[in-house]
Amino acid sequence: MSIELNTKDGHVTITNEVIATIAGGAAVECYGIVGMASKSQIKDGIAEILRKENYSRGIIVRQEDNSLHIDMYIIVSYGTKISEVAHNVQSQVKYTLSKTLGLDIDSVNIFIQGVRVAKD
């Protein structure tokens, strides 16, 4: 699926993969995030950290009527307050997508797939 926008300059199509990549990039910049995890990873109970080019594997972009919902699967750093990290990710993703693509996001749902000790 994709989002179709008509502007004064022409027609713009934004795919869900682009939205997911931008959202993933915004999320990993937040304090307390070790990385993105695959949404279907549960193999041996170990969450795989996704590389930058695979962020869309850890994010689901859903369109329902005229609303846009994002589900993100992340791995947080040990010793951080999970609720604060999740709130910061939600705020940052909404802000980044609003400023970059001009999209209004109705919800950003965070799913914690693991806790890791960050390597310095």
Secondary structure, 3 states (H helix, E strand, C coil): CEEEEEECCEEEEEEHHHHHHHHHHHHHCCCCEEEEECCCCCECCECCECCHHHHHHHEEEEEECCEEEEEEEEEEECCCCHHHHHHHHHHHHHHHHHHHHCCCCCEEEEEEEEEECCCC
